[in-house]
Amino acid sequence: MLSKRIIPCLDVKDGRTVKGVNFVDLRDAGDPVELAAQYAQQGADELVFLDITATHERRKTMIEMVKSVARQLNIPFTIGGGITEIADADALLNAGADKISINSAAVRNPKLIEDLAKTFGVQFVVLAVDTKHVNGKNMVHLNGGRLITELETENWIKQAENLGAGEILLTSMDHDGTKAGFDCGLLGKINQMINIPIIASGGAGNMEHFTEVFQKANVDAALAASVFHYGEILIPDLKQELKRNQIPVRILISPEPAVHSQESVFLK
Amino acid sequence: MVGIVNYGAGNIFSLTAALDRLNVTYGMVNTENDLEKYSHIIIPGVGHAGAAMEKLKGTGLVEAIKKLTKPVLGICVGMQLITEHSEEGDAALLDIVPVKTKKFDKSLNIKIPHMGWNAVSPKNNSLFEGVEDNTQFYFVHSYFIEYNPTFDIASADYGLKFSAAVQKDNFYGVQFHPEKSGKAGELILKNFSNLSL
C-alpha cells in the first residue's frame, strides 16, 4: 500500500536555512545539507525547501545548495520559490531536484504549469496554493497571504490539474501558524475534486493533527515546519502514532546512518 | 565500473550522487565504443517513454544495447524502455523483456501519478539480496509494467499488482528510484554493481 508521506519544510535564504532549528547535535543549524540529512535519517519521506532569497544572486546560490543537498540526500526533495520560467526549472532539475513548486508565477501566468509539465513531465510540477477564507469563499492569496487574488481556490486547483500540475501543496493561511490543526474540511473537499496527490499544509501543532488530516481529509501527505524544527514532534514518534491509527506509513527498520553524527538528539 | 547511458532523458545528478556515496565508480556512455569500457550499464530516465525512446534512438546505441551480455539496469523510464511497448505515446520500445508498459487507470480509484513510498515484494533474486519483504521504495510514475510471473522479480500494488522490477537474462529494470529510496535503494544499486553473470 502507498504510504502517507510526512514532509518537513525548510525555509532557505541565501543558501542557508532560516527559522530556529533546534537539533542539539547539529554542527551548523543553518546548513541545509546537514539538516536535510538529519531529517532523512529520522524517517522524513520527502523534503521541501522554500527559497525566500530576494537578491539577484538567488538562482546561482540556490543551484549550489540544491547540488549539495542532492549529493547527500537519499530521499526526494522539492524546491520552491522564485521559479518563473522553464530555465529556472531546468537548472534545478539538473542540479538534482526531484520536483519544483510554483505559486505566484503560475497565478500570473497559468500557462507556465502547462509548459513545465510538457517539458519535464507532470511528476515534476507541484502547484503551491495559499488559501484564505474571505466572505464565505476560499480565495487564492499571494505573498504569504498578504495579497488576495480574484481566483477561487477550488477553481484554481481544478484548472491547474487540467493544465498539468502533478501535485497540489495546499496551505490554509487561516490555520497556518495557529497550531490548531489542519483545515480538514477544505482539504477533504479539494481532495475529492482532483485525481492528483495533495499535500496538506498549515496548522500542525501535535501528532493528533496529522492523524486527523489523514483520516478525515485522506490527503496523500502532510507538511509542517516549526513542529519539526523545534523538536516538538519527532518524526519516528509521529510515524509510530500514525501506524497505531492504521494509517499506512514508512517506518525505518533500522535508523539511517547519519552523515555527520553518530546519533541525533532533539532539544525538547 | 558502471557506465551510465547518457541520452538526455532527465537528470542523472541524483544517480551519480548515489553512486558516489556508495563508492561505486562510473562513467558516461555516449558512443557504442563506450559500452565496452564498463562492466555494468545503467539506463536512467524520467519523463515521457516515447520521447525517451526517440532520444535513445538518436544516440545510435539501440542495437548495441540490445546485444549486451553484461548486467544492464533500467531505472524508471529506463526500465520501461527495455519492455516491448508503452501506451505513453503508443511507442515501440527496445523489446528486450516481452512485457508491456501501460497507463494506470484512474477508474481503479487511484491518484495518478503514483507518487511516494510503496511496499515491494521481491522474489529470490540477486538484485534484491538483503532486501526484506515489504520494504518501501520511492516511486513516481503514471505508467507501469504489467505483471508477468516469468519476468517479475519484485511486485507492488497500486490499484492492481504491477512489476516493481523485472529481469530477463542480464537485463534488469526497476520502476522505483533506487537513488531516492533511502538505504534500501542504495542496497539495490550496490547489489547491481556487484552482479556477476
Interface residues (C-beta under 8 A of the other chain):
Chain A: M1 L2 S3 R5 A40 D45 E46 K67 A70 R71 Q72 N74 I75 P76 L93 N94 A95 G96 D98 F120 G121 V122 Q123 F124 G166 E167 N195 I196 P197 D220 A221 R250 L252 I253 S254 E256 P257
Chain B: G10 N11 F13 S14 A17 A18 D20 R21 V46 G47 H48 K106 K111 I112 P113 H114 M115 G116 W117 N118 A119 E132 T135 Q136 Y138 V140 H141 S142 D157 Y158 H177 E179 K180 S181 G182 K183 G185 E186
